[in-house]
Amino acid sequence: MEDSVTIPAGASLLRKLMLFAGPGLLVSIGYMDPGNWATAIEAGSRFGYSLLFVVVLASLAGMVLQNLCSRLGIVTGRDLAQLSAERYSPRVAKGQWLLAELSITATDLAEVLGAALAFHLLLGVSITVGVLLTAFDTLIVLALQGANFRRLEAIVMGLIATIAGCFIVELALIKPFWPEVAAGLRPSWDVLSQQQPLYLAIGILGATVMPHNLYLHSSVVQTRARNGTPKASAIRYARLDTIASLTLALLINAAILILAAAAFHHSGHTDVVEIQDAYHLLDPLVGGTLASILFGVALLASGQSSTFTGTIAGQVVMEGFLHTKIPCWQRRLITRGLALVPALIGVLWAGESAVGQLLVLSQVVLSLQLPFALWPLIRFTSDRRLMGEFANSRLTRCTAWGLFGLITLANLVLIYFWVA
């Protein structure tokens, strides 16, 4: 899946934009995977709309950072993993590789649990059996072996449309009180001064800006930059693709939190923190059967689409750091095998009711790893010897390092809460 998309020089602006669109969609899937669902559902149930601003700010931060990734890939013709392996010592590069692999495994853990819950809702099997069924998604990836990026992007777009359609129906049925929703967009730092909302806010951040997405985007964007398109134009098209795709992901994540807040928090059910109970938010309106089907279909689409991008990210990381290339189905088998073990242990040890907690924890783990991917990304894109005229401006550098500082500080505060 390394083919490039040819963009004719004489094509209209709209035609060029349509041809360039796609890499942002692959990346945006990571912004709406089952881990996002878990953090948004618990945030909405416990705190109503008060953490909605965190979803918005995390998505805006994601747009800034993903644009840095696309620019890095377009200008240098190499991805973040390749550059890290070249410019850091072997020991440091191996450490970065291990952290990247850990983030991919944590993401796949969320996908395993999310798909298991979807099977539970759609097929009526236990969550433990659902976890075991997720092992067979390797067959789906095997079926896509050799597929070009445009076909994969079309499949992902179909899955995103499925997720969006389900939530549009659910929002229309729930009918939230929109003035209160708008009030939740106003930042409230007092809310984040307590451990539980801070924990959820960091989980939302980790679920939104995933470390492996930074490696993935810097690689897949090159499928649009190998055809003679001027770098300035390619960067501009990539920026539009990224912003449009992540805006769609933002709307879906916001919809999840809004639904949970409207259905649970405002009816006094502030203890609904398990994603497998969330479909009950539609019970009074459409009945339990249709509610579970709508929710299960959207959840399964979310998990399966994340499976595709997680597999590609794993290949990018392995090839970039280790210069090792294996078939994507083998890569999928390795990643899924690593995720199945903690998923089964967690479900069997803590019980099926702890799935939501495991999902949120997996996203916090991602946030804790994020600074280790951000540091080289910001340094590389700010290096004029590497990026030339496309190096970060002073404003972009300040914004990026500010995000790095805020994410690191939030992680340190959370660690302090855990230790204290």
LUMLUMVO-841511 format. One line per field, with one value per residue (C-alpha): x, y, z. Coordinates in nm, 2 decimals, always signed. Last residue first. Layout:
BEGIN
xx	(X | ...) $
yy	(Y | ...) $
zz	(Z | ...) $
END
This chain:
BEGIN
xx	(+0.03 | +0.16 | -0.15 | -0.21 | +0.15 | +0.14 | -0.17 | +0.02 | +0.31 | +0.08 | -0.09 | +0.26 | +0.38 | +0.06 | +0.08 | +0.46 | +0.42 | +0.12 | +0.33 | +0.62 | +0.38 | +0.23 | +0.57 | +0.71 | +0.41 | +0.43 | +0.81 | +0.75 | +0.82 | +1.06 | +0.91 | +1.19 | +1.45 | +1.30 | +1.62 | +1.87 | +1.59 | +1.52 | +1.18 | +1.00 | +1.26 | +1.25 | +0.87 | +0.85 | +1.14 | +0.98 | +0.62 | +0.68 | +0.82 | +0.56 | +0.28 | +0.37 | +0.18 | -0.11 | -0.12 | -0.12 | -0.42 | -0.60 | -0.54 | -0.67 | -1.00 | -1.05 | -0.96 | -1.21 | -1.48 | -1.42 | -1.45 | -1.80 | -1.68 | -1.48 | -1.16 | -0.96 | -1.13 | -1.18 | -0.84 | -0.65 | -0.84 | -0.76 | -0.40 | -0.34 | -0.55 | -0.34 | -0.01 | -0.17 | -0.35 | -0.02 | +0.16 | -0.13 | -0.16 | +0.21 | +0.18 | -0.13 | +0.06 | +0.34 | +0.68 | +0.94 | +1.23 | +1.44 | +1.42 | +1.31 | +1.13 | +1.02 | +0.88 | +0.71 | +0.55 | +0.44 | +0.27 | +0.11 | -0.04 | -0.18 | -0.32 | -0.49 | -0.67 | -0.77 | -0.90 | -1.16 | -1.26 | -1.31 | -1.52 | -1.74 | -1.80 | -1.89 | -2.13 | -2.30 | -2.32 | -2.48 | -2.75 | -2.81 | -2.82 | -3.07 | -3.28 | -3.32 | -3.35 | -3.64 | -3.65 | -3.70 | -3.68 | -3.40 | -3.18 | -2.94 | -2.93 | -2.66 | -2.42 | -2.43 | -2.15 | -1.94 | -1.92 | -1.91 | -2.28 | -2.25 | -2.39 | -2.74 | -2.93 | -3.14 | -2.92 | -2.60 | -2.74 | -2.92 | -2.81 | -2.45 | -2.40 | -2.54 | -2.33 | -2.02 | -2.07 | -2.17 | -1.85 | -1.65 | -1.84 | -1.81 | -1.43 | -1.38 | -1.55 | -1.33 | -1.03 | -1.11 | -1.17 | -0.86 | -0.63 | -0.75 | -0.72 | -0.36 | -0.27 | -0.38 | -0.17 | +0.13 | +0.10 | +0.08 | +0.39 | +0.57 | +0.50 | +0.32 | +0.57 | +0.40 | +0.55 | +0.37 | +0.02 | +0.13 | +0.38 | +0.08 | +0.09 | +0.42 | +0.41 | +0.05 | +0.14 | +0.43 | +0.21 | -0.08 | +0.13 | +0.14 | -0.23 | -0.38 | -0.74 | -0.76 | -0.46 | -0.63 | -0.96 | -0.77 | -0.59 | -0.93 | -1.06 | -0.78 | -0.82 | -1.20 | -1.11 | -0.82 | -0.98 | -0.83 | -0.96 | -1.31 | -1.17 | -1.00 | -1.33 | -1.31 | -1.64 | -1.76 | -1.98 | -2.20 | -2.28 | -2.42 | -2.63 | -2.78 | -2.83 | -3.07 | -3.01 | -3.27 | -3.22 | -3.38 | -3.21 | -2.88 | -2.92 | -3.00 | -2.70 | -2.49 | -2.57 | -2.50 | -2.17 | -2.05 | -2.17 | -2.01 | -1.68 | -1.71 | -1.77 | -1.48 | -1.26 | -1.36 | -1.29 | -0.95 | -0.86 | -0.96 | -0.76 | -0.46 | -0.42 | -0.51 | -0.22 | -0.33 | -0.69 | -0.81 | -0.53 | -0.65 | -1.00 | -0.85 | -0.66 | -1.01 | -1.03 | -0.86 | -1.16 | -1.37 | -1.17 | -1.26 | -1.62 | -1.61 | -1.49 | -1.76 | -2.03 | -2.22 | -2.55 | -2.47 | -2.51 | -2.45 | -2.18 | -2.02 | -2.00 | -1.86 | -1.59 | -1.52 | -1.46 | -1.24 | -1.02 | -1.00 | -0.91 | -0.63 | -0.53 | -0.46 | -0.26 | -0.06 | +0.00 | +0.12 | +0.35 | +0.50 | +0.57 | +0.73 | +0.95 | +1.05 | +1.14 | +1.36 | +1.52 | +1.59 | +1.75 | +1.98 | +2.07 | +2.17 | +1.93 | +1.92 | +1.87 | +1.63 | +1.43 | +1.42 | +1.29 | +1.03 | +0.90 | +0.85 | +1.07 | +1.02 | +1.17 | +0.92 | +0.60 | +0.66 | +0.75 | +0.46 | +0.22 | +0.35 | +0.34 | -0.02 | -0.10 | +0.03 | -0.18 | -0.49 | -0.44 | -0.42 | -0.76 | -0.90 | -0.77 | -0.92 | -1.26 | -1.27 | -1.15 | -1.42 | -1.68 | -1.56 | -1.84 | -2.12 | -2.23 | -1.97 | -2.01 | -2.21 | -2.05 | -1.70 | -1.77 | -1.91 | -1.64 | -1.36 | -1.51 | -1.60 | -1.26 | -1.11 | -1.35 | -1.19 | -1.29 | -0.96 | -0.76 | -1.00 | -0.89 | -0.55 | -0.69 | -0.93 | -0.64 | -0.45 | -0.75 | -0.80 | -0.54 | -0.75 | -1.05 | -0.84 | -0.68 | -1.02 | -1.16 | -0.86 | -0.90 | -0.66 | -0.39 | -0.10 | -0.26 | -0.25 | -0.12 | -0.19 | +0.09 | +0.12 | +0.27 | +0.00) $
yy	(+1.16 | +0.92 | +0.91 | +1.29 | +1.36 | +1.14 | +1.35 | +1.67 | +1.54 | +1.44 | +1.78 | +1.95 | +1.74 | +1.82 | +2.19 | +2.21 | +2.03 | +2.25 | +2.56 | +2.41 | +2.38 | +2.73 | +2.89 | +2.71 | +2.80 | +3.17 | +3.18 | +3.02 | +2.65 | +2.55 | +2.55 | +2.78 | +2.51 | +2.21 | +2.02 | +2.30 | +2.52 | +2.29 | +2.39 | +2.09 | +1.85 | +2.00 | +2.00 | +1.63 | +1.52 | +1.65 | +1.55 | +1.18 | +1.16 | +1.41 | +1.18 | +0.88 | +0.99 | +1.08 | +0.73 | +0.57 | +0.80 | +0.65 | +0.30 | +0.39 | +0.52 | +0.19 | -0.02 | +0.18 | +0.12 | -0.25 | -0.28 | -0.42 | -0.73 | -0.84 | -0.71 | -1.03 | -1.20 | -0.87 | -0.73 | -1.05 | -1.09 | -0.74 | -0.76 | -1.07 | -0.96 | -0.64 | -0.82 | -1.07 | -0.79 | -0.62 | -0.93 | -1.05 | -0.71 | -0.70 | -1.04 | -0.93 | -0.62 | -0.82 | -0.75 | -0.48 | -0.41 | -0.09 | -0.10 | +0.26 | +0.36 | +0.01 | -0.08 | +0.26 | +0.27 | -0.09 | -0.03 | +0.28 | +0.09 | -0.17 | +0.09 | +0.26 | -0.05 | -0.15 | +0.20 | +0.14 | -0.18 | -0.03 | +0.27 | +0.06 | -0.18 | +0.10 | +0.26 | -0.08 | -0.15 | +0.19 | +0.16 | -0.21 | -0.15 | +0.13 | -0.07 | -0.35 | -0.14 | +0.07 | +0.37 | +0.67 | +0.54 | +0.30 | +0.56 | +0.63 | +0.26 | +0.24 | +0.37 | +0.06 | -0.11 | +0.21 | +0.19 | +0.51 | +0.55 | +0.68 | +1.03 | +0.90 | +1.21 | +1.26 | +1.56 | +1.35 | +1.04 | +1.12 | +1.48 | +1.44 | +1.11 | +1.24 | +1.56 | +1.36 | +1.13 | +1.43 | +1.61 | +1.31 | +1.30 | +1.68 | +1.67 | +1.37 | +1.57 | +1.87 | +1.64 | +1.55 | +1.90 | +2.04 | +1.76 | +1.78 | +2.16 | +2.14 | +1.86 | +2.09 | +2.37 | +2.15 | +2.01 | +2.36 | +2.48 | +2.15 | +2.19 | +1.88 | +1.67 | +1.33 | +1.20 | +1.43 | +1.27 | +0.92 | +1.12 | +1.21 | +0.84 | +0.88 | +1.20 | +1.10 | +0.76 | +0.88 | +1.14 | +0.91 | +0.67 | +0.92 | +0.97 | +1.32 | +1.25 | +0.96 | +1.09 | +1.43 | +1.28 | +1.06 | +1.37 | +1.54 | +1.23 | +1.23 | +1.60 | +1.55 | +1.29 | +1.47 | +1.81 | +2.14 | +2.06 | +2.19 | +2.52 | +2.57 | +2.63 | +2.68 | +2.79 | +2.52 | +2.38 | +2.69 | +2.60 | +2.26 | +2.44 | +2.67 | +2.35 | +2.16 | +1.81 | +1.66 | +1.29 | +1.15 | +1.40 | +1.34 | +0.96 | +0.98 | +1.21 | +0.98 | +0.67 | +0.86 | +0.99 | +0.63 | +0.50 | +0.79 | +0.72 | +0.35 | +0.46 | +0.70 | +0.42 | +0.20 | +0.48 | +0.55 | +0.19 | +0.19 | +0.52 | +0.38 | +0.08 | -0.27 | -0.52 | -0.70 | -0.59 | -0.94 | -1.00 | -0.70 | -0.86 | -1.20 | -1.03 | -0.93 | -1.29 | -1.21 | -0.98 | -1.29 | -1.37 | -1.03 | -1.09 | -1.42 | -1.24 | -0.97 | -1.23 | -1.30 | -1.12 | -1.09 | -0.71 | -0.57 | -0.82 | -0.81 | -0.43 | -0.47 | -0.70 | -0.44 | -0.17 | -0.39 | -0.50 | -0.14 | +0.00 | -0.27 | -0.17 | +0.18 | +0.06 | -0.17 | +0.12 | +0.34 | +0.06 | +0.02 | +0.40 | +0.38 | +0.09 | +0.27 | +0.59 | +0.38 | +0.22 | +0.56 | +0.67 | +0.37 | +0.39 | +0.76 | +1.02 | +1.18 | +0.89 | +0.68 | +0.99 | +1.09 | +0.74 | +0.74 | +1.09 | +1.01 | +1.09 | +1.29 | +1.59 | +1.86 | +1.65 | +1.43 | +1.71 | +1.92 | +1.64 | +1.59 | +1.96 | +1.97 | +1.67 | +1.88 | +2.19 | +1.99 | +1.78 | +2.09 | +2.20 | +1.85 | +1.87 | +2.22 | +2.10 | +1.79 | +1.98 | +2.25 | +1.97 | +1.90 | +2.10 | +1.94 | +1.70 | +1.61 | +1.25 | +1.12 | +1.34 | +1.27 | +0.90 | +0.89 | +1.11 | +0.90 | +0.57 | +0.68 | +0.83 | +0.49 | +0.32 | +0.51 | +0.86 | +1.06 | +0.76 | +0.75 | +1.11 | +0.99 | +0.78 | +1.07 | +1.32 | +1.10 | +1.10 | +1.43 | +1.52 | +1.40 | +1.59 | +1.90 | +1.88 | +1.85 | +2.15 | +2.36 | +2.26 | +2.02 | +2.14 | +2.00 | +1.66 | +1.51 | +1.15 | +0.95 | +0.75 | +0.38 | +0.25 | +0.00) $
zz	(+4.67 | +4.40 | +4.18 | +4.21 | +4.14 | +3.83 | +3.71 | +3.77 | +3.57 | +3.28 | +3.28 | +3.28 | +2.99 | +2.79 | +2.87 | +2.79 | +2.45 | +2.36 | +2.44 | +2.24 | +1.94 | +1.98 | +2.03 | +1.73 | +1.51 | +1.61 | +1.54 | +1.20 | +1.16 | +0.88 | +0.53 | +0.39 | +0.46 | +0.64 | +0.73 | +0.77 | +0.89 | +1.19 | +1.34 | +1.18 | +1.32 | +1.67 | +1.69 | +1.57 | +1.78 | +2.11 | +2.01 | +2.00 | +2.36 | +2.47 | +2.37 | +2.59 | +2.90 | +2.67 | +2.53 | +2.87 | +2.96 | +2.66 | +2.78 | +3.12 | +2.97 | +2.79 | +3.10 | +3.31 | +3.04 | +3.04 | +3.42 | +3.41 | +3.23 | +3.54 | +3.69 | +3.65 | +3.35 | +3.16 | +3.24 | +3.17 | +2.84 | +2.73 | +2.86 | +2.64 | +2.33 | +2.28 | +2.21 | +1.98 | +1.79 | +1.73 | +1.62 | +1.40 | +1.24 | +1.15 | +1.00 | +0.80 | +0.69 | +0.53 | +0.70 | +0.65 | +0.88 | +0.86 | +1.25 | +1.32 | +1.00 | +0.89 | +1.23 | +1.29 | +0.94 | +0.96 | +1.30 | +1.17 | +0.87 | +1.11 | +1.34 | +1.04 | +0.94 | +1.29 | +1.36 | +1.09 | +1.25 | +1.60 | +1.48 | +1.25 | +1.54 | +1.77 | +1.52 | +1.45 | +1.83 | +1.91 | +1.65 | +1.72 | +2.10 | +2.06 | +1.82 | +2.07 | +2.39 | +2.28 | +2.05 | +2.28 | +2.64 | +2.54 | +2.37 | +2.66 | +2.72 | +2.45 | +2.71 | +2.93 | +2.74 | +2.75 | +3.13 | +3.32 | +3.41 | +3.76 | +3.69 | +3.64 | +3.76 | +3.45 | +3.34 | +3.37 | +3.19 | +2.86 | +2.80 | +2.92 | +2.75 | +2.42 | +2.44 | +2.51 | +2.21 | +1.99 | +2.08 | +1.97 | +1.64 | +1.58 | +1.66 | +1.42 | +1.14 | +1.22 | +1.21 | +0.85 | +0.73 | +0.91 | +0.78 | +0.42 | +0.42 | +0.56 | +0.31 | +0.03 | +0.15 | +0.21 | -0.14 | -0.28 | -0.11 | -0.20 | -0.57 | -0.70 | -0.89 | -0.82 | -0.50 | -0.26 | -0.25 | -0.13 | +0.09 | +0.32 | +0.43 | +0.61 | +0.82 | +0.90 | +1.05 | +1.27 | +1.43 | +1.45 | +1.65 | +1.94 | +1.96 | +1.98 | +2.06 | +2.29 | +2.48 | +2.52 | +2.62 | +2.88 | +3.01 | +3.05 | +3.22 | +3.48 | +3.52 | +3.58 | +3.85 | +4.02 | +4.08 | +3.95 | +3.60 | +3.68 | +3.81 | +3.47 | +3.31 | +2.93 | +2.77 | +2.53 | +2.80 | +2.78 | +2.42 | +2.53 | +2.79 | +2.52 | +2.30 | +2.53 | +2.39 | +2.15 | +2.23 | +1.91 | +1.67 | +1.85 | +1.81 | +1.44 | +1.38 | +1.59 | +1.38 | +1.06 | +1.18 | +1.26 | +0.93 | +0.74 | +0.92 | +0.81 | +0.45 | +0.46 | +0.59 | +0.30 | +0.05 | +0.21 | +0.17 | -0.19 | -0.25 | -0.06 | -0.28 | -0.18 | -0.18 | +0.13 | +0.20 | +0.25 | +0.49 | +0.70 | +0.71 | +0.81 | +1.09 | +1.22 | +1.35 | +1.68 | +1.76 | +1.82 | +2.13 | +2.28 | +2.20 | +2.38 | +2.69 | +2.63 | +2.65 | +2.33 | +2.25 | +1.88 | +1.82 | +2.17 | +2.28 | +1.94 | +1.97 | +2.32 | +2.19 | +1.91 | +2.17 | +2.39 | +2.10 | +1.96 | +2.30 | +2.33 | +1.98 | +2.10 | +2.39 | +2.15 | +1.91 | +2.21 | +2.33 | +1.98 | +1.97 | +2.32 | +2.20 | +1.89 | +2.08 | +2.31 | +2.01 | +1.86 | +2.19 | +2.20 | +1.83 | +1.86 | +1.72 | +1.37 | +1.14 | +1.35 | +1.44 | +1.07 | +0.97 | +1.24 | +1.17 | +0.80 | +0.50 | +0.18 | +0.36 | +0.26 | +0.23 | +0.53 | +0.77 | +0.64 | +0.70 | +1.06 | +1.14 | +1.02 | +1.25 | +1.54 | +1.48 | +1.40 | +1.71 | +1.93 | +1.78 | +1.86 | +2.22 | +2.26 | +2.14 | +2.35 | +2.65 | +2.59 | +2.63 | +2.98 | +3.15 | +2.93 | +3.20 | +3.46 | +3.54 | +3.25 | +2.99 | +3.10 | +3.13 | +2.78 | +2.63 | +2.78 | +2.67 | +2.32 | +2.26 | +2.35 | +2.10 | +1.81 | +1.70 | +1.68 | +1.55 | +1.26 | +1.18 | +1.06 | +0.78 | +0.69 | +0.69 | +0.44 | +0.21 | +0.03 | -0.23 | -0.52 | -0.40 | -0.34 | -0.68 | -0.85 | -0.65 | -0.75 | -1.12 | -1.28 | -1.51 | -1.30 | -1.28 | -0.93 | -0.94 | -0.63 | -0.49 | -0.43 | -0.11 | +0.00) $
END
